[in-house]
């Protein structure tokens, strides 16, 4: 059974950095576009960053220049490097991706940024 498992969340002060990872497990024969979403308390889930199978990237305006999405297909792992974190980045971050032509979600990892 295919699963996505996030790691790397935690608590940091404003201006700090974190690196999130999302590892895919199970029998995987294709990996399509992968994304990071986040959901803050009382708010809707929002798309943070996307990376296509060929490596093209796109970012939400709120994180451009601070966050970087990447992927290692050999390791079936997705990353999100988050720099210059702000309190408004506090949220649960979810990994999302198309594996074996189906959409999967991770369970989420909490990121808390204090001022």
FENGI-V96263 format. One record per backbone hydrogen bond with DSSP energy under -1.0 kcal/mol. NH is the residue of the N-H (numbers start at 1). CO is the residue of the C=O. If there is no record, write none. Layout:
nh->{NH;NH}
co->{CO;CO}
This chain:
nh->{3;5;7;12;14;15;16;18;20;21;22;23;24;25;32;34;35;36;37;38;39;43;46;48;49;50;51;52;55;58;60;63;64;66;67;68;70;72;77;78;79;80;81;82;83;85;89;90;91;92;93;94;96;97;98;99;100;102;104;106;109;111;112;114}
co->{25;23;21;112;114;85;13;82;80;7;78;5;76;3;98;51;96;49;94;46;92;40;38;36;36;58;34;56;52;50;48;60;60;63;63;81;79;77;72;22;70;20;68;18;66;16;86;87;111;39;109;37;35;104;33;102;30;99;97;95;93;91;10;12}
